[in-house]
Amino acid sequence: MRSLLVHAAEDGTFEARLQVGLDLARRFDAHLTLLQTIAFDMVIPTDPFIAVGGELSTITKQRAEEFRKEITDRLANEDVRWDWQEESGYDGSSMLKHASLNDLSLVGARIGEGKGSTASPLAGVLAIHCRAPVLVVPGDWHGIDVDAPAMVCWNGSIQAARALRAAVPLLRCAEKVHLVSVGDKVTIDAHELPASAAAAYLDRHGVDCQPVELPRGSDSVEDVLRSAARSREAGMMVMGAYGQPRFYETLFGGTTRTILSQPSMPVLMAH
């Protein structure tokens, strides 16, 4: 893990992912790239036959420059290698392009602060369309302790396997790794991998894990996972993203969407 990408935006949660990025860069001797996307100011004409246009206003450019200067002045005093990339356009397309040549992308869980905040769509966009691992950082986080216990959410899916593989560098550092499955023992589907296969894979990579199977009971899967992570004092959660089509999760909810809307710790995910 030598190349890290941080979404640089004034969205109320930037400080949290910056601190996590700095911690990871120091631990893995990694290079930190901060990507700032300056969005177009949309112009909506009154004439319906005129196409909607976009431009960069002077105010937008000035605010972006002030933000860049503030952060780069701070980074000049940090003990990590870093660079600042700036593009005009939209967060999703810019992050997708740069994430394809980075080992891990760091994004915020939400946009804005307080009651007006909303779940950020960036994590899902990156995980699905780039197929690269994403670390979703809660806005109230102040760094990451990679030596803390880690919890892997395992359901035997391809998505969970991809997230597990991507997390290996971090899991090697963890004091304990808990491989948690939720649900009663049933016959394993032919397309699913048992927890024992995941444990064997981690063992080959020098990661000793503790497989745990938890009953779901009357609680939702996401509530069981959150409770399990808290009780094990996990500093990070690893999970596959959108095991069912994202369209259905958006309409009807799902484990991925629910956990990402209010994560209680950094969540590493992959699709």
SULZI-V238065 format. One record per residue. N is the residue number from 1. RES is the residue in three letters. SS is DSSP state (2 for helix, 1 for strand, 0 for the rest). PHI is phi in whole degrees, -180 to 180 (* if undefined). D_LAST is the distance of its C-alpha to the last C-alpha in Angstrom with 2 decimals. Layout:
N;RES;SS;PHI;D_LAST  N;RES;SS;PHI;D_LAST
//
This chain:
1;MET;0;*;18.59  2;ARG;0;-118;21.16  3;SER;1;-138;19.74  4;LEU;1;-119;18.45  5;LEU;1;-116;17.92  6;VAL;1;-116;19.16  7;HIS;1;-73;19.22  8;ALA;1;-98;23.00  9;ALA;0;-154;24.18  10;GLU;0;-84;26.84  11;ASP;0;-116;24.75  12;GLY;0;89;26.23  13;THR;0;-128;23.49  14;PHE;2;-62;23.76  15;GLU;2;-58;26.08  16;ALA;2;-64;23.67  17;ARG;2;-74;20.89  18;LEU;2;-65;23.71  19;GLN;2;-65;25.16  20;VAL;2;-65;21.92  21;GLY;2;-61;21.47  22;LEU;2;-64;25.10  23;ASP;2;-61;24.83  24;LEU;2;-68;21.98  25;ALA;2;-63;23.88  26;ARG;2;-68;27.00  27;ARG;2;-68;25.57  28;PHE;2;-106;23.84  29;ASP;0;51;26.37  30;ALA;0;-101;23.68  31;HIS;1;-92;24.24  32;LEU;1;-107;23.22  33;THR;1;-109;22.66  34;LEU;1;-105;23.14  35;LEU;1;-109;22.25  36;GLN;1;-108;24.44  37;THR;1;-107;24.07  38;ILE;1;-96;27.31  39;ALA;0;-75;26.81  40;PHE;0;-70;29.44  41;ASP;1;-85;31.95  42;MET;1;-77;32.03  43;VAL;1;-112;35.48  44;ILE;0;-102;36.10  45;PRO;0;-76;39.39  46;THR;0;-80;41.86  47;ASP;0;-83;42.54  48;PRO;0;-66;40.02  49;PHE;0;-93;40.71  50;ILE;0;-100;39.55  51;ALA;0;-67;35.91  52;VAL;0;-69;33.92  53;GLY;1;-119;33.83  54;GLY;1;-143;32.38  55;GLU;1;-151;33.99  56;LEU;0;-96;33.83  57;SER;0;-79;36.59  58;THR;2;-61;38.73  59;ILE;2;-65;37.68  60;THR;2;-61;33.96  61;LYS;2;-65;34.58  62;GLN;2;-67;36.90  63;ARG;2;-64;34.51  64;ALA;2;-65;31.75  65;GLU;2;-67;34.31  66;GLU;2;-64;35.50  67;PHE;2;-64;32.04  68;ARG;2;-59;31.41  69;LYS;2;-64;34.83  70;GLU;2;-60;34.45  71;ILE;2;-76;31.25  72;THR;2;-67;32.34  73;ASP;2;-63;35.69  74;ARG;2;-70;34.01  75;LEU;2;-65;31.76  76;ALA;0;-62;34.92  77;ASN;0;-101;36.00  78;GLU;0;-92;32.84  79;ASP;0;-96;32.71  80;VAL;0;-133;29.49  81;ARG;1;-84;28.91  82;TRP;1;-153;27.47  83;ASP;1;-147;27.64  84;TRP;1;-118;27.32  85;GLN;1;-111;25.86  86;GLU;1;-129;26.95  87;GLU;1;-139;26.08  88;SER;1;-99;27.34  89;GLY;0;145;25.01  90;TYR;0;-130;21.94  91;ASP;2;-54;19.31  92;GLY;2;-58;16.24  93;SER;2;-68;17.60  94;SER;2;-67;19.11  95;MET;2;-66;16.19  96;LEU;2;-59;14.01  97;LYS;2;-62;16.90  98;HIS;2;-78;17.51  99;ALA;2;-64;14.05  100;SER;0;-64;13.89  101;LEU;0;-120;16.77  102;ASN;0;-132;16.00  103;ASP;0;-76;14.65  104;LEU;1;-157;13.40  105;SER;1;-110;13.60  106;LEU;1;-109;15.42  107;VAL;1;-131;15.59  108;GLY;1;-83;17.63  109;ALA;0;-79;16.78  110;ARG;1;-138;19.59  111;ILE;1;-110;21.91  112;GLY;0;90;25.58  113;GLU;0;-131;27.52  114;GLY;2;68;29.20  115;LYS;2;-68;29.35  116;GLY;2;-85;28.44  117;SER;0;-78;24.96  118;THR;1;-134;21.88  119;ALA;1;-64;18.17  120;SER;0;-77;16.61  121;PRO;0;-83;14.25  122;LEU;2;-61;13.28  123;ALA;2;-59;10.37  124;GLY;2;-66;8.54  125;VAL;2;-60;10.03  126;LEU;2;-68;9.03  127;ALA;2;-63;5.32  128;ILE;2;-81;5.49  129;HIS;2;-88;8.72  130;CYS;0;-99;9.01  131;ARG;0;60;6.03  132;ALA;0;-109;7.93  133;PRO;0;-67;8.00  134;VAL;1;-129;9.54  135;LEU;1;-110;12.42  136;VAL;1;-93;13.57  137;VAL;1;-110;17.33  138;PRO;0;-63;19.78  139;GLY;0;-68;22.79  140;ASP;0;-99;25.29  141;TRP;0;-84;23.94  142;HIS;0;-122;26.41  143;GLY;0;131;24.65  144;ILE;0;-137;22.75  145;ASP;0;-103;24.42  146;VAL;0;-71;22.34  147;ASP;0;-85;25.08  148;ALA;0;-69;24.48  149;PRO;0;-58;22.96  150;ALA;1;-125;19.17  151;MET;1;-122;17.42  152;VAL;1;-101;14.41  153;CYS;1;-88;13.28  154;TRP;0;-118;13.25  155;ASN;0;-131;13.12  156;GLY;0;81;13.01  157;SER;0;-85;9.78  158;ILE;2;-62;7.87  159;GLN;2;-63;4.70  160;ALA;2;-65;7.64  161;ALA;2;-66;9.12  162;ARG;2;-65;6.85  163;ALA;2;-65;7.23  164;LEU;2;-60;10.77  165;ARG;2;-61;11.55  166;ALA;2;-66;10.69  167;ALA;2;-87;12.83  168;VAL;2;-51;15.75  169;PRO;2;-58;17.97  170;LEU;2;-77;17.94  171;LEU;2;-66;18.36  172;ARG;0;-62;21.35  173;CYS;0;-85;23.06  174;ALA;0;-66;22.62  175;GLU;0;-61;25.81  176;LYS;0;-142;24.16  177;VAL;1;-124;20.76  178;HIS;1;-105;20.37  179;LEU;1;-99;18.04  180;VAL;1;-106;18.16  181;SER;1;-114;17.79  182;VAL;1;-115;19.09  183;GLY;0;128;21.35  184;ASP;0;-77;24.36  185;LYS;0;-67;24.60  186;VAL;0;-135;24.22  187;THR;0;-64;24.11  188;ILE;0;-68;20.75  189;ASP;0;-62;19.27  190;ALA;0;-62;19.53  191;HIS;0;-96;15.83  192;GLU;0;-111;14.97  193;LEU;0;-103;15.67  194;PRO;0;-71;18.25  195;ALA;2;-60;18.20  196;SER;2;-63;20.96  197;ALA;2;-69;18.83  198;ALA;2;-66;16.44  199;ALA;2;-64;19.69  200;ALA;2;-65;21.25  201;TYR;2;-62;18.51  202;LEU;2;-64;18.92  203;ASP;2;-62;22.66  204;ARG;2;-66;22.73  205;HIS;0;-100;21.29  206;GLY;0;77;23.94  207;VAL;0;-113;22.02  208;ASP;0;-89;23.98  209;CYS;1;-122;22.07  210;GLN;1;-115;23.46  211;PRO;1;-66;21.83  212;VAL;1;-135;22.59  213;GLU;1;-114;22.49  214;LEU;1;-113;23.28  215;PRO;0;-71;24.83  216;ARG;0;-79;23.40  217;GLY;0;63;26.84  218;SER;0;-93;27.29  219;ASP;0;-86;24.64  220;SER;0;-74;21.18  221;VAL;2;-59;18.24  222;GLU;2;-65;17.31  223;ASP;2;-68;21.01  224;VAL;2;-64;21.24  225;LEU;2;-66;18.36  226;ARG;2;-61;19.94  227;SER;2;-64;23.31  228;ALA;2;-64;22.29  229;ALA;2;-66;20.91  230;ARG;2;-65;24.14  231;SER;2;-67;26.43  232;ARG;0;-96;25.04  233;GLU;0;54;25.36  234;ALA;0;-70;21.84  235;GLY;0;-100;21.27  236;MET;1;-159;17.47  237;MET;1;-117;14.76  238;VAL;1;-119;11.58  239;MET;1;-154;8.96  240;GLY;1;-76;5.65  241;ALA;0;-108;4.73  242;TYR;0;53;6.50  243;GLY;0;-65;7.47  244;GLN;0;-107;10.16  245;PRO;0;-49;10.57  246;ARG;2;-60;10.38  247;PHE;2;-57;14.06  248;TYR;2;-71;15.12  249;GLU;2;-66;13.60  250;THR;2;-66;15.39  251;LEU;2;-75;18.53  252;PHE;2;-112;18.80  253;GLY;0;88;16.76  254;GLY;0;178;14.23  255;THR;2;-59;13.25  256;THR;2;-60;10.43  257;ARG;2;-62;12.90  258;THR;2;-67;15.83  259;ILE;2;-67;14.82  260;LEU;2;-71;13.72  261;SER;2;-72;17.00  262;GLN;0;-144;19.11  263;PRO;0;-71;17.57  264;SER;0;-96;20.42  265;MET;0;-164;19.10  266;PRO;1;-58;16.56  267;VAL;1;-121;12.98  268;LEU;1;-92;10.63  269;MET;1;-135;6.97  270;ALA;1;-150;3.79  271;HIS;0;-104;0.00
//
